[in-house]
């Protein structure tokens, strides 16, 4: 599993949550597009990529002036055997639809992250087979 996000407190919390799970192995953490691409091009691609979509898009807007995050659109093509899970503050139907249209397999609301995230990630891993 790889965690992608630019918000240090959230990333630290996700890393803590995931390292406490015996069935999940954390391969790395990335905050920028280049780091994401380096991690997924490593000899062992992650089975699941957990993406804090809100902080990533905000960072993209600040650095490029555009909401478009090209690396997101490219990941599903580059990683056909990786389940892409978006973590977001938004859970309305439009946000979920945009996430799925961008190529993610699942949209998870941050409101439910603590109680359900590990189970969701294990389920996504199981969906690989």
C-alpha positions, 0 to 999 in steps of 0.5 A: 500500500502507498499513501499519498497526501500533502497534509502532514497530520492526516498522513501521519494518522493514516500511517499510524492506522495502517501500520497497526493493521497486521494484514496491510503493508505500507510501501511508502508515502508520497506528497508530490506527483514525482514521489507518487510516480517514483513509488509506483514505478518501484520494483513492486507496485502497490496493491492499493494506493490511498490518495488524500484527494483534497490535499493533493488537488489543493496543492495542484491548484496552488502550484499550477493554478489548475484543479487538474491533477494529471497524475491521477488520470494516469495512474489507472493506466499505469497501474492496472493491478492497483486499486485506487482509493480516494479519501475526501472531505466530500461525500455528495454524489457529484464528488463521488462521481468526479472521483470515479470518473477520474479513474479511482475504484473507490471514494471514501469519506474522511468522516468514516475513516477511523472506523472503516478505513482498514476494512475498506482497504482490505476489501479493495486488496481482496478485489484484486483477485 
